[in-house]
Amino acid sequence: MSDLQIEIIGLTAAVFTTIAFVPQVLKIWKNRDASGVSVTMYVIMFIGICIWFCYGILIDSIAVITANGVSGILQTVSYTHLTLP
């Protein structure tokens, strides 16, 4: 399997795992209510995303960098709505 094929598999996985956050973000944004979401989970997840992002940079993987960059942005948007009054 070529490096390009492996990167395509990584990008495909990245798309699916990243868009998994979108419905939650949209629901929070639309309803302006995040009362049922755990802040602790979001903080732990964000830390993990940051570590994955750094790892992606270290291994020079566009799939890991992109997925975790986008996920980090989505997490930040959600977390902002979790913590604002």
C-alpha positions in Angstrom: 0.0 0.0 0.0 1.4 3.4 -0.9 1.9 6.3 1.4 -0.9 8.2 -0.5 -3.4 5.3 0.0 -2.5 5.2 3.7 -3.0 9.0 4.1 -6.4 8.7 2.3 -7.5 6.1 4.8 -6.4 8.4 7.6 -8.2 11.3 6.1 -11.4 9.3 5.7 -11.2 8.2 9.3 -10.5 11.8 10.3 -13.6 13.1 8.4 -15.9 10.6 10.2 -14.5 11.2 13.7 -14.4 15.0 13.2 -18.0 15.3 11.9 -19.2 13.2 14.8 -18.9 16.4 16.9 -20.9 18.5 14.5 -24.5 17.4 15.5 -23.7 18.2 19.2 -22.2 21.6 18.3 -25.2 22.5 16.1 -27.6 21.4 18.8 -25.9 23.5 21.5 -25.6 26.4 19.1 -29.3 26.2 18.0 -30.8 25.7 21.4 -28.3 27.9 23.2 -28.4 25.2 25.9 -25.6 22.8 26.8 -26.9 21.9 30.3 -26.9 18.2 29.5 -23.3 18.0 28.4 -20.4 17.3 30.7 -17.8 20.1 30.9 -15.3 17.6 32.3 -15.7 15.4 29.3 -15.1 18.4 27.0 -12.0 19.5 28.9 -10.5 15.9 28.8 -11.4 15.5 25.1 -9.8 18.9 24.3 -6.6 18.0 26.0 -6.5 14.7 24.0 -7.2 16.6 20.8 -4.3 19.0 21.5 -2.0 16.1 22.1 -3.1 14.3 18.9 -2.6 17.6 17.0 1.0 17.9 18.3 1.6 14.2 17.4 0.3 14.9 13.9 2.8 17.7 13.5 5.6 15.5 14.8 4.8 12.7 12.3 3.9 15.2 9.6 0.4 13.6 9.0 -2.0 16.0 7.3 -4.9 13.6 8.4 -4.1 13.8 12.1 -3.3 17.5 12.0 -6.5 18.4 10.1 -8.8 16.2 12.0 -7.6 17.4 15.4 -7.4 21.0 14.3 -11.0 21.0 13.2 -12.1 19.0 16.2 -10.3 21.4 18.5 -12.2 24.3 16.9 -15.5 22.5 17.3 -14.7 21.6 20.9 -13.8 25.2 21.6 -17.1 26.4 20.2 -19.1 23.9 22.2 -17.1 24.5 25.4 -17.7 28.3 25.1 -21.4 27.6 25.0 -21.1 25.2 28.0 -19.4 27.8 30.2 -21.2 31.0 29.1 -24.3 32.0 31.1 
